[in-house]
Amino acid sequence: ALSAVLIALLVLVNCKLLLLLPRRQQIVGVWIELFVLLMLFFYSFDLSLAFIARKVGFLITQGVTTTLYIGAISILIATLVAVVGAIAKLTGNGIVYGLAT
């Protein structure tokens, strides 16, 4: 509980100090803080940079392949839902039309 209070106080002091700066410097300050927090988060995983460097080609290829695969499936599902909805709007059945709207 004490650490939560300490963190809350640090966040409050940080916000107060940022508010003393001009708007543009506030934005830059927030981005720097977010970058530092992200780097600390990644550092907490104790990642092996040598391993990542050896496997970077494979990792990028897998990421691109997975992204394209998920994107294609999402497009197909969205198209199917849109076609079913459009056909349902054209039907004379009130229940089906109501479900489509």
ROGU-330515 format. One record per residue: residue number from 1; residue in three letters; z, y negated, x of N, C-alpha, C, O in turn. Coordinates in steps of 0.1 Angstrom, whole numbers, padded with zeros to 4 digits. Atoms other than C-alpha are relative to their C-alpha. Example, Ala and Ser with C-alpha at 12.3 -4.5 7.8 and 13.67 -1.06 7.14 Angstrom:
% ROGU-330515
{site 1 'ala' {0000 0012 0009} {0078 0045 0123} {0000 -0012 0009} {0007 -0012 0019}} {site 2 'ser' {0000 0011 -0009} {0071 0011 0137} {0008 -0011 -0008} {0009 -0022 -0003}} 
% end
This chain:
% ROGU-330515
{site 1 'ala' {0000 0012 0008} {0000 0000 0000} {0000 -0013 0009} {-0006 -0023 0005}} {site 2 'leu' {-0001 0011 -0009} {0008 -0023 0029} {-0014 -0003 0006} {-0018 -0015 0007}} {site 3 'ser' {0013 0002 -0005} {-0026 -0018 0044} {-0010 -0006 -0010} {-0019 -0014 -0006}} {site 4 'ala' {0008 0006 0010} {-0043 -0026 0011} {0002 -0014 -0002} {-0007 -0022 -0003}} {site 5 'val' {-0004 0014 0001} {-0024 -0058 0009} {-0006 -0008 0012} {-0011 -0019 0010}} {site 6 'leu' {0005 0007 -0012} {-0034 -0067 0045} {-0015 -0001 -0001} {-0020 -0012 0003}} {site 7 'ile' {0014 0001 0002} {-0070 -0059 0038} {-0004 -0011 -0010} {-0013 -0019 -0008}} {site 8 'ala' {0002 0010 0010} {-0069 -0081 0007} {0002 -0014 0005} {-0006 -0023 0002}} {site 9 'leu' {-0003 0014 -0006} {-0054 -0110 0026} {-0011 -0003 0010} {-0015 -0015 0011}} {site 10 'leu' {0010 0002 -0010} {-0080 -0106 0054} {-0013 -0004 -0008} {-0020 -0014 -0003}} {site 11 'val' {0012 0003 0008} {-0108 -0107 0028} {0001 -0014 -0006} {-0008 -0022 -0006}} {site 12 'leu' {-0002 0013 0006} {-0093 -0138 0011} {-0001 -0011 0011} {-0007 -0021 0008}} {site 13 'val' {0001 0009 -0011} {-0089 -0156 0044} {-0014 -0002 0005} {-0019 -0013 0007}} {site 14 'asn' {0014 0000 -0003} {-0125 -0147 0053} {-0008 -0009 -0010} {-0016 -0017 -0006}} {site 15 'cys' {0007 0008 0011} {-0137 -0161 0020} {0003 -0015 0001} {-0006 -0023 0000}} {site 16 'lys' {-0004 0014 -0001} {-0117 -0193 0024} {-0007 -0007 0012} {-0012 -0018 0012}} {site 17 'leu' {0006 0005 -0012} {-0131 -0198 0060} {-0015 -0002 -0002} {-0021 -0012 0002}} {site 18 'leu' {0015 0001 0002} {-0167 -0191 0049} {-0003 -0012 -0010} {-0013 -0019 -0008}} {site 19 'leu' {0002 0011 0009} {-0163 -0217 0021} {0000 -0013 0006} {-0004 -0023 0001}} {site 20 'leu' {-0001 0013 -0008} {-0156 -0244 0047} {-0013 -0003 0006} {-0016 -0015 0010}} {site 21 'leu' {0013 0002 -0006} {-0191 -0239 0061} {-0010 -0005 -0010} {-0009 -0003 -0022}} {site 22 'pro' {0011 0004 0008} {-0223 -0254 0048} {-0007 0013 -0006} {-0005 0024 0000}} {site 23 'arg' {0006 -0012 0007} {-0243 -0231 0024} {-0008 0009 0009} {-0006 0021 0009}} {site 24 'arg' {0009 -0008 -0009} {-0269 -0220 0050} {0008 0008 0010} {0005 0020 0012}} {site 25 'gln' {-0008 -0007 -0010} {-0242 -0211 0075} {0009 0011 -0007} {0012 0021 -0001}} {site 26 'gln' {-0007 -0011 0007} {-0223 -0192 0048} {-0008 0012 -0002} {-0003 0023 0000}} {site 27 'ile' {0009 -0011 0002} {-0253 -0171 0041} {-0002 0008 0013} {-0001 0020 0013}} {site 28 'val' {0001 -0006 -0013} {-0258 -0164 0078} {0013 0008 0004} {0012 0019 0009}} {site 29 'gly' {-0013 -0006 -0003} {-0221 -0156 0082} {0002 0013 -0008} {0007 0023 -0002}} {site 30 'val' {-0002 -0011 0009} {-0221 -0132 0053} {-0009 0012 0005} {-0005 0023 0006}} {site 31 'trp' {0009 -0010 -0005} {-0252 -0114 0067} {0005 0006 0013} {0004 0018 0015}} {site 32 'ile' {-0006 -0005 -0012} {-0236 -0111 0101} {0011 0010 -0003} {0012 0020 0004}} {site 33 'glu' {-0012 -0008 0003} {-0204 -0097 0086} {-0005 0013 -0006} {0000 0024 -0003}} {site 34 'leu' {0005 -0012 0006} {-0224 -0072 0065} {-0006 0009 0011} {-0005 0021 0010}} {site 35 'phe' {0006 -0008 -0011} {-0243 -0061 0096} {0010 0007 0008} {0009 0019 0012}} {site 36 'val' {-0011 -0006 -0008} {-0211 -0056 0116} {0007 0011 -0008} {0010 0022 -0002}} {site 37 'leu' {-0006 -0011 0008} {-0196 -0036 0087} {-0008 0012 -0001} {-0003 0024 0000}} {site 38 'leu' {0010 -0012 0000} {-0227 -0014 0085} {0000 0007 0013} {0000 0020 0013}} {site 39 'met' {-0001 -0007 -0013} {-0226 -0007 0122} {0013 0007 0002} {0013 0018 0008}} {site 40 'leu' {-0013 -0007 -0001} {-0189 0001 0121} {0000 0013 -0009} {0005 0023 -0005}} {site 41 'phe' {0001 -0012 0008} {-0196 0025 0092} {-0008 0011 0006} {-0004 0022 0006}} {site 42 'phe' {0008 -0011 -0007} {-0224 0043 0111} {0008 0005 0012} {0007 0017 0015}} {site 43 'tyr' {-0007 -0004 -0012} {-0202 0043 0143} {0011 0010 -0004} {0014 0019 0004}} {site 44 'ser' {-0010 -0009 0004} {-0175 0061 0123} {-0004 0015 -0002} {0004 0024 -0002}} {site 45 'phe' {0006 -0013 0001} {-0198 0091 0119} {-0001 0007 0013} {-0003 0020 0014}} {site 46 'asp' {0001 -0006 -0014} {-0198 0097 0157} {-0014 0007 0001} {-0015 0019 0005}} {site 47 'leu' {0013 -0005 -0001} {-0236 0102 0156} {-0004 0002 0014} {-0001 -0006 0023}} {site 48 'ser' {0006 -0003 -0013} {-0254 0117 0186} {-0013 -0007 0001} {-0023 -0003 -0005}} {site 49 'leu' {0012 0007 -0001} {-0280 0091 0195} {-0011 0007 0008} {-0023 0006 0005}} {site 50 'ala' {0009 -0008 -0008} {-0296 0115 0220} {-0007 0010 -0009} {-0019 0012 -0008}} {site 51 'phe' {0005 -0009 0010} {-0301 0140 0192} {-0010 -0007 -0009} {-0021 -0002 -0012}} {site 52 'ile' {0009 0008 0009} {-0316 0114 0169} {-0013 -0004 0007} {-0024 -0003 0002}} {site 53 'ala' {0011 0004 -0008} {-0339 0102 0197} {-0010 0012 0002} {-0022 0010 0001}} {site 54 'arg' {0009 -0011 -0001} {-0352 0137 0202} {-0007 0004 -0013} {-0018 0009 -0012}} {site 55 'lys' {0005 -0005 0013} {-0357 0144 0165} {-0006 -0011 -0008} {-0010 -0009 -0020}} {site 56 'val' {0004 0012 0008} {-0369 0109 0154} {-0014 0002 -0007} {-0015 -0001 -0018}} {site 57 'gly' {0013 -0002 0006} {-0405 0120 0148} {0001 0009 -0012} {-0005 0007 -0023}} {site 58 'phe' {-0003 -0010 0011} {-0394 0150 0126} {0007 -0007 -0011} {0003 -0005 -0023}} {site 59 'leu' {-0008 0007 0010} {-0369 0128 0108} {-0008 -0009 -0008} {-0007 -0010 -0021}} {site 60 'ile' {0008 0010 0007} {-0394 0101 0099} {-0011 0008 -0008} {-0013 0004 -0020}} {site 61 'thr' {0009 -0008 0007} {-0420 0127 0089} {0006 0006 -0013} {0000 0006 -0024}} {site 62 'gln' {-0007 -0005 0012} {-0395 0144 0066} {0003 -0011 -0010} {0002 -0008 -0022}} {site 63 'gly' {-0004 0011 0010} {-0384 0111 0051} {-0012 -0005 -0007} {-0012 -0007 -0019}} {site 64 'val' {0012 0004 0007} {-0420 0100 0044} {-0005 0010 -0010} {-0009 0007 -0021}} {site 65 'thr' {0004 -0011 0009} {-0429 0134 0029} {0009 0000 -0012} {0003 0001 -0023}} {site 66 'thr' {-0009 0000 0011} {-0398 0134 0007} {-0002 -0012 -0009} {-0002 -0010 -0021}} {site 67 'thr' {0002 0013 0008} {-0404 0098 -0004} {-0013 0001 -0009} {-0013 -0002 -0020}} {site 68 'leu' {0012 -0001 0008} {-0440 0105 -0014} {0001 0011 -0010} {-0005 0009 -0021}} {site 69 'tyr' {-0002 -0011 0009} {-0431 0138 -0031} {0008 -0005 -0012} {0004 -0003 -0024}} {site 70 'ile' {-0009 0005 0011} {-0403 0121 -0052} {-0008 -0010 -0008} {-0007 -0011 -0020}} {site 71 'gly' {0008 0011 0006} {-0426 0091 -0059} {-0010 0006 -0009} {-0012 0001 -0021}} {site 72 'ala' {0010 -0006 0008} {-0454 0113 -0072} {0005 0007 -0012} {0000 0006 -0023}} {site 73 'ile' {-0007 -0007 0012} {-0431 0134 -0094} {0005 -0011 -0010} {0003 -0009 -0022}} {site 74 'ser' {-0005 0010 0009} {-0416 0102 -0108} {-0011 -0007 -0008} {-0010 -0009 -0020}} {site 75 'ile' {0011 0005 0007} {-0450 0088 -0116} {-0005 0009 -0011} {-0009 0005 -0022}} {site 76 'leu' {0004 -0010 0010} {-0460 0120 -0134} {0009 0000 -0012} {0005 0000 -0023}} {site 77 'ile' {-0010 0000 0011} {-0428 0120 -0154} {-0001 -0012 -0009} {-0001 -0012 -0021}} {site 78 'ala' {0001 0013 0007} {-0431 0083 -0163} {-0013 0000 -0009} {-0013 -0005 -0020}} {site 79 'thr' {0013 0000 0007} {-0468 0088 -0173} {0002 0009 -0013} {-0003 0006 -0024}} {site 80 'leu' {-0001 -0009 0011} {-0459 0118 -0195} {0009 -0006 -0011} {0006 -0005 -0023}} {site 81 'val' {-0009 0007 0010} {-0430 0099 -0212} {-0008 -0011 -0007} {-0006 -0013 -0019}} {site 82 'ala' {0007 0011 0006} {-0453 0069 -0218} {-0011 0005 -0010} {-0013 -0001 -0021}} {site 83 'val' {0010 -0005 0009} {-0481 0090 -0233} {0006 0006 -0013} {0001 0004 -0024}} {site 84 'val' {-0007 -0006 0012} {-0457 0109 -0256} {0005 -0012 -0009} {0004 -0011 -0021}} {site 85 'gly' {-0004 0011 0008} {-0442 0076 -0267} {-0011 -0008 -0007} {-0009 -0012 -0018}} {site 86 'ala' {0012 0007 0006} {-0476 0060 -0273} {-0005 0008 -0012} {-0009 0002 -0022}} {site 87 'ile' {0005 -0009 0011} {-0487 0090 -0294} {0009 -0001 -0011} {0005 -0001 -0023}} {site 88 'ala' {-0010 0001 0011} {-0455 0089 -0313} {0000 -0013 -0008} {0002 -0013 -0020}} {site 89 'lys' {0001 0013 0007} {-0460 0052 -0321} {-0012 0000 -0010} {-0012 -0007 -0019}} {site 90 'leu' {0012 -0001 0008} {-0494 0061 -0336} {0001 0009 -0012} {-0008 0009 -0021}} {site 91 'thr' {-0001 -0010 0011} {-0482 0089 -0359} {0004 -0007 -0013} {0010 -0018 -0013}} {site 92 'gly' {-0004 0005 0013} {-0477 0084 -0396} {0014 0005 -0004} {0020 0000 -0014}} {site 93 'asn' {-0014 -0006 0003} {-0443 0103 -0395} {0010 -0011 0004} {0011 -0015 0015}} {site 94 'gly' {-0010 0010 -0002} {-0415 0078 -0399} {0011 0004 0010} {0016 -0005 0018}} {site 95 'ile' {-0011 -0005 -0009} {-0389 0099 -0379} {-0005 -0001 0014} {0002 -0006 0023}} {site 96 'val' {0006 0000 -0014} {-0412 0103 -0349} {-0002 -0014 0005} {0001 -0018 0016}} {site 97 'tyr' {0002 0014 -0004} {-0421 0066 -0350} {0013 -0006 0003} {0014 -0014 0013}} {site 98 'gly' {-0013 0006 -0003} {-0385 0057 -0352} {0006 0004 0013} {0013 -0004 0020}} {site 99 'leu' {-0005 -0005 -0013} {-0376 0078 -0322} {-0008 -0007 0012} {-0002 -0008 0023}} {site 100 'ala' {0008 0006 -0011} {-0404 0062 -0302} {0003 -0015 0002} {-0001 -0021 0012}} {site 101 'thr' {-0002 0015 -0002} {-0392 0026 -0308} {0014 -0002 0004} {0018 -0014 0006}} 
% end
